[in-house]
């Protein structure tokens, strides 16, 4: 446990000392800010127009937060690809992985520490995005359970992206290849549920719905937390962490 903690602190310090994290945070804010302000401005305009009229009550969460959370998820998918290339690939490129291999540290400990450091950086970006709905909460009725559900989904999806990126990072010493493979793999997740409409049997369609990242994310955004969805996401995380452990252990003996 002490080895995991020491490697975690070292990797986390490396992330925050180098400009990569601040570049990612800056790019995300440059994308989030105008789109959030635009969506919020439209909401306020519609709210003022509706004053005194009867009809559907405008939902701040549905009109602003849901769209913003979807944008955060998209940029998180791109950002974790950049984070992933530093986890193992950079160690291999700089030949510092050899030092870890000859030390009395198990592959499992390396994987856990790398995952936790990458996850902390990804969750830092999620935390920054949370400031947007919080700063405008006083201007619109913010339904906290739905907001927390949306961000729980973001945290779990970030963990999935990082676990996949970590696995891809164990396969190559090229930073560019690690970035590209992680990006392709993470984007491919969103196509898993497309077979639902083409499934010949209801059971097959139900299976595609179960693994549909799009449906799972929409449920979280709308405040629907299904135990099956949480179990599926956690299982995906543990699967790729186990695969990364096996891949790293195999490279130890090459």
N, C-alpha and C positions, 0 to 999 in steps of 0.2 A: 504493500500500500504506500510505503514511503517513497519507493522508486516511482510509482505512478504520479504522486504528488509533485516530486521534484521535476520530472519531465514535463508535467502539465504546466508548472510555473515557468519553466524555461521556454516552452513553446509559446505560451501566452505572451510572455515578455517580448519574444521575437516578433509576434504579430503586431503588437502595439508600438514597438520601437521603429518598425519599418513603415514606409508610407503607404503600403498596400491597403491597410484597414481604413486609413483616412481618405484614400482615393475612393474606395468603395463607398464609404459613408457619404462622401461629398457628391459622388455621382448619383447615389440613391436620393439624396436630398434635392438635388437639382431636378430629378425626375418627379419625385413625390410632390414637391412644393407647388409648382404651377398647376398640376392636375388636381391636387386636393383643393386648392383655392378656387379653381374653376368649378369643380363639382359643388363645393360649398356655396359659391356665389349663385349658381343655378338654383340650389335648394332655397336660399334666402329669397331669391326673386319669386320663385313659385309660392313660398310661404306668405310673402307680402301680397301677392296677387290673390291668394285664397282667403285672405282676411275678410271676415264678414260674409263669406260664402259658405254654403253647406255642401257637403260631399265628402269625399275621401280625405282623411287626415294624413298629411304628409309625414312620412317616417324619416327622421334624420338618419337612422341606421341604414335603412334600405336604400335611400337616395345618395348617401355620401360614404358611409363606412364600408358597406359591402363592396362597392367599386374600388375604394382605396385599398382594402385588404387584398383584393385580387391583384392589384398593381404591386403591392408589397411582396406578395408571393412570387410574382413573375421576376422581379428584380432580385429576390432572394435566391431563386433558382440560378440566375446568372452569377450572383456573387459567390455562392458556394462553390461554383466551378473554379473560381479564382482562389478561394480558400483551400480547396482540395489539393491544388498543385503544390502547395507548400508543406503538406502534411508528411508525406513519405518521399515523393519524387524529388523534392529539394534536398532531402537528406541523402538520397542516393546520388544525386548529381554532385553534391559537395563531398561525397565519400565519408560523411559522418555516420552513415548507417552502419558502416563496418565497425566503428567504435562501439555502437550499441549491441551489435551482434556478438562481439567478443566479451562484453560485460556480462555479469550474472543477472541479466534482465530477460525475462521471458517475452516472447512475441506478443502474448496476450496483454502484458503490461504496457508494451509500446503502443498497441492498438487502442487500448482504453485511454491512455494519456493523450494520444493524438486526436482521438474522437472528442474527448472532453474539451480540449483547447479549441479545435475547430468549431465545436458546437457553441462554446462561449462567445466566440467572435460572431457567429451567425446570429445568436440570440441578442448580441449587442445591437446589431442592425434592426432586429425586431423591436427592441426597446426604444430605439430612436424613432421608429415609425409610430410608436404608441403616443408620442408627444403630440402628434397632429390632432387626433380626435380629442385628446385631453385638453388641449389649449382652446378648442372651440366648443367644448361640452356645454358651457354656460349659454351659448347662443342657440342651442337646439337640445331637445329632450333626448338624453343619451340613456339607452337601456343597457345597464351595466352587465346583466347576465349574458346578453347576446354579444356584447363587445368582448367579454372575457372568453366566451366560447370561440369567437373568431380568432382571438389571439392564441388560445390553446391550440387551435388547428395550425396556426402559423408556426408555433414552437415545435409541434410534432412533425410537420412537413419539413421544417429546417433540419431536424434530426435525421429524417430520411435522406435528404439531399446530402448531408455531411457524411452519413454512413456509406452511401454509394460513392461519393467522391473519395473517401478514404480507401475503399476497395480498389477503385480505378488507379489511385495514386500508388498502390503497392505493385501494380503491374508494369510500371515504366519509370525510367529515370528522366524522361523528357517532360519538362513543365508544360509545354504546349500540348503534347499528347494527353497528359493527365487532364488538362483543362477541356480539351475537345471531347474526350471520352466521357468525362463527367457531365458535360453539357448535353451530349447526345443521350446518355442514359437517363438523366433527370427529365429531359423533355419527353422521352419515350414513355415515361410513367403515365403521362396524360392521355395516351392513346390506348391504354389497357382496356378501358370500358367500351370501346367502340363496337366490339362484337355483340353487344347486348341486343341491338336492333336486328342483327342478322342471325341470331341464335335460333336454331330450329325447335328447341325445347325450352319450356319455362325454367327448368332447373339450370340449363346452360346460361340463359339470360340472367338468372339470379346470381350466378357465379360471376359473370362479367360486371354486374352492378356492385357486387361485393368488393371487387378489386378496382373499381373505377375511382381513380384519384379525383376526377372532376366532381363526381357526385358526393364523395366524402368531404371535399373542400367546401362545396356549396352547403352541405348540412351544417358544418361548423360555422360558416358565415351567417347562417340563419338561426343559430342558437340551438341546433339539434346535435346532441352528442350521443352517438350510438356506441355501445360497448364493443360491438363487432368491428366498428371502424377503428377504435382505439387499439384493439387487439391486433388487427391487421397491420396497422402502422408500426406498432411496437415489434411485431414479428418480422416485418420487413427490415427494421433497423438491426435487430439481432442477427438476422440472416446475413446481411452484408458485413456486419462486424465479424461474424464467424468466418465468412469467406475471406475477409481481409487478413484475419489471423492465420488462416491456412496458407494464403498466398505469401505472406511475409515469412512464415516458417519455412516454406519451400525455398524461398530465395536465400534464406540464411545458409543453406547447405549447398548452394551453387558455387 
